[in-house]
Amino acid sequence: MAMTLVQTVMIAIILIVSAINLNDGETNAVEGMTHSVLFATFIMLAFLGL
């Protein structure tokens, strides 16, 4: 995949947060919003070309 360093770091952060949140098998709205904000940030950075 042709990702920049910033995008690669964002993917790593998303994967780490996913592993932490899904560790106990239950999630809540705050954890869901965390993923939404991280995804929105990733998309914004992709559109900016960073």
N, CA, C, O and CB atoms as a CASP TS submission, in Angstrom:
PFRMAT TS
TARGET T0000
AUTHOR 0000-0000-0000
METHOD Language model
MODEL 1
PARENT N/A
ATOM      1  N   MET     1       0.843  -1.173   0.000  1.00  0.00           N
ATOM      2  CA  MET     1       0.000   0.000   0.000  1.00  0.00           C
ATOM      3  C   MET     1       0.886   1.233   0.000  1.00  0.00           C
ATOM      4  O   MET     1       1.923   1.277   0.662  1.00  0.00           O
ATOM      5  CB  MET     1      -0.958  -0.001   1.212  1.00  0.00           C
ATOM      6  N   ALA     2       0.466   2.212  -0.740  1.00  0.00           N
ATOM      7  CA  ALA     2       1.243   3.448  -0.833  1.00  0.00           C
ATOM      8  C   ALA     2       0.737   4.439   0.201  1.00  0.00           C
ATOM      9  O   ALA     2      -0.036   5.344  -0.114  1.00  0.00           O
ATOM     10  CB  ALA     2       1.159   4.055  -2.260  1.00  0.00           C
ATOM     11  N   MET     3       1.183   4.258   1.447  1.00  0.00           N
ATOM     12  CA  MET     3       0.776   5.162   2.524  1.00  0.00           C
ATOM     13  C   MET     3       1.976   5.971   2.976  1.00  0.00           C
ATOM     14  O   MET     3       3.119   5.517   2.918  1.00  0.00           O
ATOM     15  CB  MET     3       0.166   4.377   3.715  1.00  0.00           C
ATOM     16  N   THR     4       1.688   7.174   3.426  1.00  0.00           N
ATOM     17  CA  THR     4       2.753   8.015   3.966  1.00  0.00           C
ATOM     18  C   THR     4       3.078   7.559   5.380  1.00  0.00           C
ATOM     19  O   THR     4       2.393   6.705   5.944  1.00  0.00           O
ATOM     20  CB  THR     4       2.344   9.516   3.950  1.00  0.00           C
ATOM     21  N   LEU     5       4.118   8.131   5.938  1.00  0.00           N
ATOM     22  CA  LEU     5       4.512   7.794   7.308  1.00  0.00           C
ATOM     23  C   LEU     5       3.412   8.170   8.300  1.00  0.00           C
ATOM     24  O   LEU     5       3.150   7.424   9.243  1.00  0.00           O
ATOM     25  CB  LEU     5       5.824   8.504   7.679  1.00  0.00           C
ATOM     26  N   VAL     6       2.775   9.309   8.096  1.00  0.00           N
ATOM     27  CA  VAL     6       1.707   9.755   8.998  1.00  0.00           C
ATOM     28  C   VAL     6       0.536   8.784   8.949  1.00  0.00           C
ATOM     29  O   VAL     6      -0.019   8.431   9.989  1.00  0.00           O
ATOM     30  CB  VAL     6       1.235  11.179   8.628  1.00  0.00           C
ATOM     31  N   GLN     7       0.157   8.347   7.754  1.00  0.00           N
ATOM     32  CA  GLN     7      -0.945   7.393   7.613  1.00  0.00           C
ATOM     33  C   GLN     7      -0.590   6.047   8.234  1.00  0.00           C
ATOM     34  O   GLN     7      -1.447   5.398   8.834  1.00  0.00           O
ATOM     35  CB  GLN     7      -1.307   7.208   6.138  1.00  0.00           C
ATOM     36  N   THR     8       0.653   5.625   8.098  1.00  0.00           N
ATOM     37  CA  THR     8       1.086   4.364   8.702  1.00  0.00           C
ATOM     38  C   THR     8       1.012   4.437  10.220  1.00  0.00           C
ATOM     39  O   THR     8       0.601   3.476  10.869  1.00  0.00           O
ATOM     40  CB  THR     8       2.511   4.018   8.260  1.00  0.00           C
ATOM     41  N   VAL     9       1.408   5.569  10.788  1.00  0.00           N
ATOM     42  CA  VAL     9       1.322   5.750  12.239  1.00  0.00           C
ATOM     43  C   VAL     9      -0.131   5.756  12.686  1.00  0.00           C
ATOM     44  O   VAL     9      -0.461   5.181  13.723  1.00  0.00           O
ATOM     45  CB  VAL     9       2.016   7.056  12.667  1.00  0.00           C
ATOM     46  N   MET    10      -1.008   6.405  11.911  1.00  0.00           N
ATOM     47  CA  MET    10      -2.437   6.418  12.257  1.00  0.00           C
ATOM     48  C   MET    10      -3.019   5.006  12.243  1.00  0.00           C
ATOM     49  O   MET    10      -3.796   4.653  13.131  1.00  0.00           O
ATOM     50  CB  MET    10      -3.218   7.318  11.282  1.00  0.00           C
ATOM     51  N   ILE    11      -2.662   4.207  11.265  1.00  0.00           N
ATOM     52  CA  ILE    11      -3.144   2.816  11.207  1.00  0.00           C
ATOM     53  C   ILE    11      -2.639   2.045  12.421  1.00  0.00           C
ATOM     54  O   ILE    11      -3.383   1.262  13.011  1.00  0.00           O
ATOM     55  CB  ILE    11      -2.682   2.119   9.892  1.00  0.00           C
ATOM     56  N   ALA    12      -1.387   2.258  12.794  1.00  0.00           N
ATOM     57  CA  ALA    12      -0.841   1.577  13.973  1.00  0.00           C
ATOM     58  C   ALA    12      -1.600   1.983  15.235  1.00  0.00           C
ATOM     59  O   ALA    12      -1.908   1.136  16.073  1.00  0.00           O
ATOM     60  CB  ALA    12       0.659   1.892  14.132  1.00  0.00           C
ATOM     61  N   ILE    13      -1.901   3.276  15.373  1.00  0.00           N
ATOM     62  CA  ILE    13      -2.660   3.744  16.534  1.00  0.00           C
ATOM     63  C   ILE    13      -4.048   3.118  16.558  1.00  0.00           C
ATOM     64  O   ILE    13      -4.519   2.692  17.612  1.00  0.00           O
ATOM     65  CB  ILE    13      -2.770   5.277  16.525  1.00  0.00           C
ATOM     66  N   ILE    14      -4.701   3.060  15.408  1.00  0.00           N
ATOM     67  CA  ILE    14      -6.036   2.468  15.322  1.00  0.00           C
ATOM     68  C   ILE    14      -5.997   0.990  15.714  1.00  0.00           C
ATOM     69  O   ILE    14      -6.880   0.517  16.429  1.00  0.00           O
ATOM     70  CB  ILE    14      -6.605   2.629  13.899  1.00  0.00           C
ATOM     71  N   LEU    15      -4.992   0.268  15.256  1.00  0.00           N
ATOM     72  CA  LEU    15      -4.886  -1.155  15.592  1.00  0.00           C
ATOM     73  C   LEU    15      -4.620  -1.361  17.080  1.00  0.00           C
ATOM     74  O   LEU    15      -5.160  -2.287  17.685  1.00  0.00           O
ATOM     75  CB  LEU    15      -3.777  -1.813  14.770  1.00  0.00           C
ATOM     76  N   ILE    16      -3.794  -0.508  17.668  1.00  0.00           N
ATOM     77  CA  ILE    16      -3.517  -0.623  19.107  1.00  0.00           C
ATOM     78  C   ILE    16      -4.770  -0.320  19.915  1.00  0.00           C
ATOM     79  O   ILE    16      -5.085  -1.036  20.866  1.00  0.00           O
ATOM     80  CB  ILE    16      -2.374   0.329  19.522  1.00  0.00           C
ATOM     81  N   VAL    17      -5.489   0.741  19.542  1.00  0.00           N
ATOM     82  CA  VAL    17      -6.724   1.090  20.254  1.00  0.00           C
ATOM     83  C   VAL    17      -7.758  -0.018  20.091  1.00  0.00           C
ATOM     84  O   VAL    17      -8.476  -0.333  21.040  1.00  0.00           O
ATOM     85  CB  VAL    17      -7.292   2.433  19.739  1.00  0.00           C
ATOM     86  N   SER    18      -7.845  -0.610  18.911  1.00  0.00           N
ATOM     87  CA  SER    18      -8.781  -1.720  18.694  1.00  0.00           C
ATOM     88  C   SER    18      -8.445  -2.903  19.580  1.00  0.00           C
ATOM     89  O   SER    18      -9.337  -3.515  20.169  1.00  0.00           O
ATOM     90  CB  SER    18      -8.771  -2.152  17.227  1.00  0.00           C
ATOM     91  N   ALA    19      -7.174  -3.228  19.679  1.00  0.00           N
ATOM     92  CA  ALA    19      -6.763  -4.357  20.510  1.00  0.00           C
ATOM     93  C   ALA    19      -7.090  -4.108  21.978  1.00  0.00           C
ATOM     94  O   ALA    19      -7.534  -5.015  22.683  1.00  0.00           O
ATOM     95  CB  ALA    19      -5.265  -4.622  20.343  1.00  0.00           C
ATOM     96  N   ILE    20      -6.871  -2.881  22.435  1.00  0.00           N
ATOM     97  CA  ILE    20      -7.174  -2.552  23.829  1.00  0.00           C
ATOM     98  C   ILE    20      -8.677  -2.596  24.087  1.00  0.00           C
ATOM     99  O   ILE    20      -9.122  -3.149  25.093  1.00  0.00           O
ATOM    100  CB  ILE    20      -6.618  -1.164  24.186  1.00  0.00           C
ATOM    101  N   ASN    21      -9.459  -2.014  23.176  1.00  0.00           N
ATOM    102  CA  ASN    21     -10.905  -1.948  23.373  1.00  0.00           C
ATOM    103  C   ASN    21     -11.585  -3.312  23.274  1.00  0.00           C
ATOM    104  O   ASN    21     -12.550  -3.576  23.991  1.00  0.00           O
ATOM    105  CB  ASN    21     -11.512  -1.011  22.363  1.00  0.00           C
ATOM    106  N   LEU    22     -11.099  -4.162  22.411  1.00  0.00           N
ATOM    107  CA  LEU    22     -11.753  -5.459  22.202  1.00  0.00           C
ATOM    108  C   LEU    22     -11.191  -6.549  23.103  1.00  0.00           C
ATOM    109  O   LEU    22     -11.603  -7.704  22.998  1.00  0.00           O
ATOM    110  CB  LEU    22     -11.615  -5.881  20.755  1.00  0.00           C
ATOM    111  N   ASN    23     -10.264  -6.209  23.980  1.00  0.00           N
ATOM    112  CA  ASN    23      -9.630  -7.193  24.842  1.00  0.00           C
ATOM    113  C   ASN    23     -10.625  -7.872  25.775  1.00  0.00           C
ATOM    114  O   ASN    23     -10.544  -9.080  25.997  1.00  0.00           O
ATOM    115  CB  ASN    23      -8.537  -6.541  25.648  1.00  0.00           C
ATOM    116  N   ASP    24     -11.562  -7.104  26.321  1.00  0.00           N
ATOM    117  CA  ASP    24     -12.516  -7.685  27.268  1.00  0.00           C
ATOM    118  C   ASP    24     -13.778  -8.219  26.598  1.00  0.00           C
ATOM    119  O   ASP    24     -14.609  -8.827  27.273  1.00  0.00           O
ATOM    120  CB  ASP    24     -12.896  -6.659  28.299  1.00  0.00           C
ATOM    121  N   GLY    25     -13.946  -8.015  25.307  1.00  0.00           N
ATOM    122  CA  GLY    25     -15.101  -8.542  24.586  1.00  0.00           C
ATOM    123  C   GLY    25     -16.318  -7.650  24.621  1.00  0.00           C
ATOM    124  O   GLY    25     -17.340  -7.978  24.017  1.00  0.00           O
ATOM    125  N   GLU    26     -16.234  -6.520  25.318  1.00  0.00           N
ATOM    126  CA  GLU    26     -17.357  -5.591  25.377  1.00  0.00           C
ATOM    127  C   GLU    26     -16.870  -4.198  25.007  1.00  0.00           C
ATOM    128  O   GLU    26     -15.742  -3.818  25.321  1.00  0.00           O
ATOM    129  CB  GLU    26     -18.012  -5.592  26.785  1.00  0.00           C
ATOM    130  N   THR    27     -17.730  -3.445  24.340  1.00  0.00           N
ATOM    131  CA  THR    27     -17.405  -2.069  24.005  1.00  0.00           C
ATOM    132  C   THR    27     -18.541  -1.170  24.459  1.00  0.00           C
ATOM    133  O   THR    27     -19.618  -1.648  24.814  1.00  0.00           O
ATOM    134  CB  THR    27     -17.146  -1.908  22.488  1.00  0.00           C
ATOM    135  N   ASN    28     -18.297   0.126  24.446  1.00  0.00           N
ATOM    136  CA  ASN    28     -19.341   1.087  24.793  1.00  0.00           C
ATOM    137  C   ASN    28     -19.275   2.255  23.818  1.00  0.00           C
ATOM    138  O   ASN    28     -18.468   2.257  22.889  1.00  0.00           O
ATOM    139  CB  ASN    28     -19.189   1.581  26.263  1.00  0.00           C
ATOM    140  N   ALA    29     -20.127   3.240  24.041  1.00  0.00           N
ATOM    141  CA  ALA    29     -20.225   4.360  23.113  1.00  0.00           C
ATOM    142  C   ALA    29     -18.951   5.204  23.070  1.00  0.00           C
ATOM    143  O   ALA    29     -18.583   5.715  22.012  1.00  0.00           O
ATOM    144  CB  ALA    29     -21.396   5.231  23.489  1.00  0.00           C
ATOM    145  N   VAL    30     -18.287   5.352  24.200  1.00  0.00           N
ATOM    146  CA  VAL    30     -17.059   6.161  24.234  1.00  0.00           C
ATOM    147  C   VAL    30     -15.978   5.504  23.382  1.00  0.00           C
ATOM    148  O   VAL    30     -15.270   6.185  22.641  1.00  0.00           O
ATOM    149  CB  VAL    30     -16.557   6.344  25.694  1.00  0.00           C
ATOM    150  N   GLU    31     -15.852   4.200  23.484  1.00  0.00           N
ATOM    151  CA  GLU    31     -14.861   3.491  22.667  1.00  0.00           C
ATOM    152  C   GLU    31     -15.230   3.567  21.186  1.00  0.00           C
ATOM    153  O   GLU    31     -14.350   3.677  20.332  1.00  0.00           O
ATOM    154  CB  GLU    31     -14.746   2.016  23.113  1.00  0.00           C
ATOM    155  N   GLY    32     -16.508   3.510  20.883  1.00  0.00           N
ATOM    156  CA  GLY    32     -16.951   3.645  19.495  1.00  0.00           C
ATOM    157  C   GLY    32     -16.655   5.023  18.937  1.00  0.00           C
ATOM    158  O   GLY    32     -16.239   5.154  17.786  1.00  0.00           O
ATOM    159  N   MET    33     -16.868   6.055  19.747  1.00  0.00           N
ATOM    160  CA  MET    33     -16.556   7.408  19.302  1.00  0.00           C
ATOM    161  C   MET    33     -15.052   7.598  19.109  1.00  0.00           C
ATOM    162  O   MET    33     -14.625   8.340  18.225  1.00  0.00           O
ATOM    163  CB  MET    33     -17.090   8.429  20.305  1.00  0.00           C
ATOM    164  N   THR    34     -14.257   6.931  19.934  1.00  0.00           N
ATOM    165  CA  THR    34     -12.806   6.995  19.770  1.00  0.00           C
ATOM    166  C   THR    34     -12.405   6.479  18.397  1.00  0.00           C
ATOM    167  O   THR    34     -11.580   7.087  17.715  1.00  0.00           O
ATOM    168  CB  THR    34     -12.099   6.187  20.871  1.00  0.00           C
ATOM    169  N   HIS    35     -12.988   5.363  17.995  1.00  0.00           N
ATOM    170  CA  HIS    35     -12.693   4.810  16.673  1.00  0.00           C
ATOM    171  C   HIS    35     -13.188   5.736  15.565  1.00  0.00           C
ATOM    172  O   HIS    35     -12.515   5.893  14.546  1.00  0.00           O
ATOM    173  CB  HIS    35     -13.327   3.424  16.521  1.00  0.00           C
ATOM    174  N   SER    36     -14.347   6.345  15.750  1.00  0.00           N
ATOM    175  CA  SER    36     -14.881   7.265  14.748  1.00  0.00           C
ATOM    176  C   SER    36     -13.982   8.480  14.570  1.00  0.00           C
ATOM    177  O   SER    36     -13.736   8.912  13.444  1.00  0.00           O
ATOM    178  CB  SER    36     -16.283   7.710  15.136  1.00  0.00           C
ATOM    179  N   VAL    37     -13.495   9.029  15.668  1.00  0.00           N
ATOM    180  CA  VAL    37     -12.613  10.197  15.603  1.00  0.00           C
ATOM    181  C   VAL    37     -11.289   9.821  14.949  1.00  0.00           C
ATOM    182  O   VAL    37     -10.772  10.569  14.119  1.00  0.00           O
ATOM    183  CB  VAL    37     -12.369  10.777  17.015  1.00  0.00           C
ATOM    184  N   LEU    38     -10.741   8.677  15.313  1.00  0.00           N
ATOM    185  CA  LEU    38      -9.484   8.240  14.689  1.00  0.00           C
ATOM    186  C   LEU    38      -9.665   8.023  13.187  1.00  0.00           C
ATOM    187  O   LEU    38      -8.798   8.395  12.397  1.00  0.00           O
ATOM    188  CB  LEU    38      -8.976   6.944  15.351  1.00  0.00           C
ATOM    189  N   PHE    39     -10.793   7.420  12.791  1.00  0.00           N
ATOM    190  CA  PHE    39     -11.045   7.185  11.371  1.00  0.00           C
ATOM    191  C   PHE    39     -11.228   8.508  10.627  1.00  0.00           C
ATOM    192  O   PHE    39     -10.712   8.671   9.522  1.00  0.00           O
ATOM    193  CB  PHE    39     -12.286   6.294  11.186  1.00  0.00           C
ATOM    194  N   ALA    40     -11.954   9.447  11.221  1.00  0.00           N
ATOM    195  CA  ALA    40     -12.150  10.755  10.590  1.00  0.00           C
ATOM    196  C   ALA    40     -10.814  11.482  10.435  1.00  0.00           C
ATOM    197  O   ALA    40     -10.573  12.139   9.422  1.00  0.00           O
ATOM    198  CB  ALA    40     -13.134  11.615  11.416  1.00  0.00           C
ATOM    199  N   THR    41      -9.957  11.361  11.432  1.00  0.00           N
ATOM    200  CA  THR    41      -8.626  11.973  11.353  1.00  0.00           C
ATOM    201  C   THR    41      -7.808  11.348  10.239  1.00  0.00           C
ATOM    202  O   THR    41      -7.122  12.049   9.494  1.00  0.00           O
ATOM    203  CB  THR    41      -7.887  11.831  12.688  1.00  0.00           C
ATOM    204  N   PHE    42      -7.881  10.018  10.123  1.00  0.00           N
ATOM    205  CA  PHE    42      -7.154   9.323   9.057  1.00  0.00           C
ATOM    206  C   PHE    42      -7.637   9.784   7.682  1.00  0.00           C
ATOM    207  O   PHE    42      -6.824  10.045   6.795  1.00  0.00           O
ATOM    208  CB  PHE    42      -7.322   7.796   9.196  1.00  0.00           C
ATOM    209  N   ILE    43      -8.949   9.885   7.501  1.00  0.00           N
ATOM    210  CA  ILE    43      -9.510  10.322   6.215  1.00  0.00           C
ATOM    211  C   ILE    43      -9.092  11.765   5.918  1.00  0.00           C
ATOM    212  O   ILE    43      -8.721  12.080   4.787  1.00  0.00           O
ATOM    213  CB  ILE    43     -11.060  10.200   6.224  1.00  0.00           C
ATOM    214  N   MET    44      -9.151  12.645   6.925  1.00  0.00           N
ATOM    215  CA  MET    44      -8.752  14.033   6.734  1.00  0.00           C
ATOM    216  C   MET    44      -7.288  14.121   6.296  1.00  0.00           C
ATOM    217  O   MET    44      -6.953  14.863   5.372  1.00  0.00           O
ATOM    218  CB  MET    44      -8.973  14.835   8.027  1.00  0.00           C
ATOM    219  N   LEU    45      -6.426  13.364   6.963  1.00  0.00           N
ATOM    220  CA  LEU    45      -5.007  13.378   6.602  1.00  0.00           C
ATOM    221  C   LEU    45      -4.790  12.810   5.205  1.00  0.00           C
ATOM    222  O   LEU    45      -3.904  13.269   4.484  1.00  0.00           O
ATOM    223  CB  LEU    45      -4.188  12.584   7.623  1.00  0.00           C
ATOM    224  N   ALA    46      -5.584  11.820   4.812  1.00  0.00           N
ATOM    225  CA  ALA    46      -5.454  11.249   3.463  1.00  0.00           C
ATOM    226  C   ALA    46      -5.843  12.280   2.415  1.00  0.00           C
ATOM    227  O   ALA    46      -5.181  12.390   1.383  1.00  0.00           O
ATOM    228  CB  ALA    46      -6.329   9.982   3.314  1.00  0.00           C
ATOM    229  N   PHE    47      -6.914  13.043   2.667  1.00  0.00           N
ATOM    230  CA  PHE    47      -7.322  14.075   1.720  1.00  0.00           C
ATOM    231  C   PHE    47      -6.322  15.227   1.654  1.00  0.00           C
ATOM    232  O   PHE    47      -6.159  15.847   0.603  1.00  0.00           O
ATOM    233  CB  PHE    47      -8.691  14.605   2.091  1.00  0.00           C
ATOM    234  N   LEU    48      -5.659  15.513   2.761  1.00  0.00           N
ATOM    235  CA  LEU    48      -4.641  16.564   2.763  1.00  0.00           C
ATOM    236  C   LEU    48      -3.333  16.102   2.134  1.00  0.00           C
ATOM    237  O   LEU    48      -2.464  16.919   1.829  1.00  0.00           O
ATOM    238  CB  LEU    48      -4.385  17.036   4.179  1.00  0.00           C
ATOM    239  N   GLY    49      -3.195  14.806   1.943  1.00  0.00           N
ATOM    240  CA  GLY    49      -1.993  14.278   1.321  1.00  0.00           C
ATOM    241  C   GLY    49      -0.847  14.060   2.278  1.00  0.00           C
ATOM    242  O   GLY    49       0.306  13.956   1.858  1.00  0.00           O
ATOM    243  N   LEU    50      -1.155  13.989   3.576  1.00  0.00           N
ATOM    244  CA  LEU    50      -0.090  13.765   4.562  1.00  0.00           C
ATOM    245  C   LEU    50       0.082  12.311   4.874  1.00  0.00           C
ATOM    246  O   LEU    50       0.935  11.950   5.684  1.00  0.00           O
ATOM    247  CB  LEU    50      -0.372  14.520   5.833  1.00  0.00           C
TER
END
